[in-house]
């Protein structure tokens, strides 16, 4: 872990930028706008896991340095229709760090289509979804920024492509404390960020009515098994009047989902799910829903810090999961 990684004041972060470091930065929009131009990309969020524990602040920024590379990393802003080439255009040996503003067209396109991108899962891709303070939902838009030009965008993705030396390699891992409950099996007829009809153990139901009738704790996500990796989809809103459920990530047609089992002790469950063998990776992020539902303000959940985001990227879009990137070799 680089000693400079972590939650920093605006002057501390500015000094690192002006010294020429490459980095990703998370912070409230007002804080990001105080930073000087340089080799960085950023995204808006005021929630963090720091060395001292969970914290909400609009006055500091979370810095994660990029200090292992074979040649200077490439920084860019890319529109949603440019994202299908993100892995194909990535370095042959290296990784890509991606930040996308929540609720944007780029967010939707990536979430629904990333698993089918060219060379996806062949080149490490990690990142997060930018957000805002939850009190400002609807009144402010999540933003990303390209530090080299200080261009802010609410509809493009901020990207860093990092080529590594031949003897080094990048690895993306996820830590998911949730496990699927034994039953029932849930399948949806269409893919998307919302659903009405579903099949519950093979029988057609309205999903909103099912959740209400079963008194399901909607702080728990849906869980699907993707070739051994457990992927969560978090419930955003239940509209019983219109019989619709909205999600923070898309469900995929035909995939089997189950509700997650309750966690008796979130912090212990999360610590048990963390990858072993390192203290702080090159990059990490976690989910703001974990921060809120588990009341992590002022609490530590393992030793890994980073922004608490509106979605995590470990190749595809994730919810209520920690995404980490390590450099080996």
Buried (B, 14 or more C-beta within 10 A) or exposed (E): BBEBBBBBEBEBBBBBBEEEBBBBBBBBBEBBBEBEEBBBBBBBBBBBBBEEBBBBBBEBBBBBBBEBBBEEBBBBBBBBEBBBEBBEBBBEBBBBBBBBBBBBBBBBBBBBBBBEBEEBBEBBBBBBBBBBBEEBBEEBBBBBBBBBEBEBBBBBBBBBBBBBBEEBBBBBBBBBBBBBBEEBEBBBEBBBBBBBEBBBEEEEBBBBBBBEEEEBEBBBBBBBEEEEBBBBBBBBEBEEEEBBBBBBBBBBEEBEBBBBBEBEEBBEBBBEBBBEEBEBBBBBBBBBBBBBBBEBEEBBBBEBBBBBBBBBBBBBBBBBBBBBBBBEE
